[in-house]
């Protein structure tokens, strides 16, 4: 039997892609939207059984405020967080806010479904390996690894960053070209360069990678990058 749910992510393309995949597997998606800050209002208006919330920054202050409100006003709704491998603070923040589970962004759709079923049944949904890694990090802290989002960001020119932002927002080649004032063929070339530099094969993979690593947050969504002579 399918689950009634809403899907929210700070990047609309990711929310819609996950929602489409779950619909194909028989679940009833009441809404797929962005950003995460609007999750509580969406849950209150649609009354789902499960709310999936995607975030690239689980340890950021206030990121789980919508979860607190959902559990206060709709305690019967199970909230499942989808995010990157977090530090212990990120996992603790999710569960302290009232989340029923935490699943990695790159988990297979079957894994997401299993977590949804557990959360819906009132059980805790988190992979033992993820929990063990968090506790190991808590007990034996190590130096922070190189930031993948920052590293990837350094590979892209300002114009390519703007293209990636538009890709993550779900714009197709025509909209990218119109928004940037360039030809469609030029926009298509920019997109291909972004995919190549990020080492991914599709726009959806690029958006997912950007979300997992927090790349767009570091880029500053909504910024106005300086012209790039190489790509103009």
HUMOFEN-V245167 format. One record per backbone hydrogen bond with DSSP energy under -1.0 kcal/mol. NH is the residue of the N-H (numbers start at 1). CO is the residue of the C=O. If there is no record, write none. Layout:
NH:CO, NH:CO
//
This chain:
5:28, 6:50, 7:31, 8:52, 9:33, 13:168, 15:11, 16:12, 17:13, 18:14, 19:15, 20:16, 21:17, 22:18, 23:19, 24:20, 26:23, 27:22, 28:3, 30:5, 33:7, 38:35, 39:36, 42:38, 43:39, 44:40, 45:41, 46:42, 47:43, 49:4, 50:4, 51:78, 52:6, 53:80, 54:8, 55:82, 60:57, 63:60, 65:62, 68:64, 69:65, 70:66, 71:67, 72:68, 73:69, 74:70, 77:74, 78:49, 80:51, 81:101, 82:53, 83:103, 90:87, 91:87, 92:88, 93:89, 94:90, 95:91, 96:92, 97:93, 99:94, 100:79, 102:125, 103:81, 105:83, 107:104, 112:108, 113:109, 114:110, 115:111, 116:112, 117:113, 118:114, 119:115, 120:116, 121:117, 122:119, 123:118, 125:100, 131:127, 132:128, 133:129, 134:130, 135:131, 136:132, 137:133, 138:134, 139:135, 140:136, 151:147, 152:148, 153:149, 154:150, 155:152, 156:153, 161:157, 162:158, 163:159, 164:160, 165:161, 166:162, 167:163, 168:164, 169:165, 170:167, 171:166, 176:172, 177:173, 178:174, 179:175, 180:176, 182:177, 187:183, 188:184, 189:185, 190:186, 191:187, 192:188, 193:189, 194:190, 195:191, 196:192, 197:193, 198:194, 200:195, 206:202, 207:203, 208:204, 209:205, 210:206, 211:207, 212:208, 213:209, 215:210, 218:214, 219:215, 220:216, 223:220, 232:228
//
